[in-house]
């Protein structure tokens, strides 16, 4: 009886130690934060621009607040800071999984062990990639998920969590209109207030006018990166990236890794394809908001999951580690695996998620990235959540 928790604790400790050892010698994105923050605090590097961080494309891309939040880790040696960073992620993941498992599973339902295995096989490659990269993405995912979990019970806490997520990475703004259509007015109002407060908070360090100037530099840098017609330095796994690779000719000689293959079936103007992405993304998001508004009286488990899926598919750029946002919809899909279409979509999605990391050879892995296998996996998960929504709607429509 006592052997199982002991073995589990040993397993978690071993995994955490392995990640800590690896990231301490391969800090990757954490190194950008570390060097960038140290350079800002000692006056040797600018906050933004090609000379920030380690230089383009590994330059600093976060709002000023993140520098202050990151300051304690920046004061540590790089290896120790990276090890603590990933250890904190594992602790947060364990806590989040325990809470989400209790909150997301339907009352009285027990998911079979094989459904957990499918969920585990699907989401693990993306979590491993996020932990390996040392990006801040997972912490923002956790803050956003925590906000949604307590939105109707503790709106102030929910708003504080969502606002902090927004002020580290902008993408949680995606959930604000969604909360509006669900009529969670308190969460929305408090979130906007907290965002203003947290955005201005770095003024105590940088000064009010310098903080505004830094915010302007950040907005200019990121708006050009996110909404420009040029592709970013990795095979983007969002709808935009897939459209660009299949419908335009991408000049890979302009990015650090020029070994990706051309797969285009047309040679359209990139500006035209970008406009197509904007129209399609806007139409899908509006349709989602209408759908969510009609289901605003539900507990939101499925709708929140669908929002995370659409975020990954519709945002301007989605790198593999960014697909850690699929944690919520992956977990909720496990509770609906008895539905045939949910099961079918998840089987295929898990297979696609596993193909790339298990395939030997960098050439094959680059090809899978260009083909958009991770986009396809996220799309299939979206279809699984939609199938679960359809089933739940039909069940609710049946007479008692």
Steps between C-alpha positions, in 0.01 A plus 500: 500500500784735587728377221315677219534861630865431585572377149308794355701746708826334393389516136410870523827579677699312235324680214545838668868431565549391139335813363692720744832344396420531129375857507788616721738413214258577212305807621375606150218758539576545869846619398339783299305616805804465725748687281242757400394575858858520624590728212211735578573512872872567454443741210690304232203402279184672379166352603377452142641478149742268322772563761283393795529151647743306283417694184253416224323259491571432868406853607285612792127503417309547827339807662710687760317335792659163419847643565402585859335161554808327362751706704552240781594231245717744305703553817589129510761325284351395165504125567347526846234741379402269214481198733275686747285630210419152369457356850239767573321401179481137606362597841239725337408223254441248780281741695311604187437140394362410840263798502394457137437130544260572786331792324479375140381144544118469489336429834490128574701412191821298501704506180656165405877476527543462124345844442760651733771323297377662177492843665848440643640395162348805333603778738836371626705593189382860524562529875845344463582743220384795709701390803801432280488844339466682832241741363255690723205347311406236756472747786264712288296189414476415871394854594232502229371155595491598868300810410241299308473238775387757761336762276149464643599416857778752568483768230764730655757220526409386150549850363835544674625172354379582148638856516844376602491254210406780259783719630758227438373380162220673315319192371272454808314811375337242270289395801371845593227526229420137576437585865290795385262277299481264798398811700771462759493877542687518828795301368522718188478828692754401763731357231509829311574686822778263600652516149525881523654476848754232404590677176582819690670321791850501336483882513626473858827363361532653153309821561157582358613651168771239442251222571259646243787527252593137560139395452498688169820326389358162600171561318680616184733200503232240563235645267750491214599144589149364552310678224766548231491307173834328561516161667684454828815289551328165560230296319194663651233247607202737496255543212704793372818295480332210321339735246831677441697180442242345267395811309818713481872454438689553826860614473667286764838659423382797708461296820766338722418145380475486120461120476119489487334370185261687272154338492295776336224408258448864394707819483260764627596841632581468875294814569197331343550185705544703818173680425332161443626380839368814672156457343475129579635542855261787572202306359582188703553703819170686458321170437661362816385801705143451376521130584645573846233763567227247433663256742580756770293316761722191486790442740734595215721190504458429131473862389824593680668205332375609160635850565849363572485294178396796288769715657766256377347483152419867442778702665764650269784266596495167681825323576498138615561585866211751486263204456523449875178706485330176394533357852143597600323366186713183505398427860133571438498275192592209727165534676313460170700217346192276507367708207614329181604812309687643799687171530580488128625858483714454811660179374611672181602819680717304745666315212580828323636656819735203549625457143743791497685446831527124435624531141880492469680752281484879491391504133187295574416711803538821300267355235235415760523854638457651155208269419328620817447176692463690827238726341313187386521352852359821652225506236401142581486582870274793412270263310498265800388783730234606248373141488478499879313833490255363246438189710453701818259737323292209374494341845382827653226525237355159591190507724557404862 
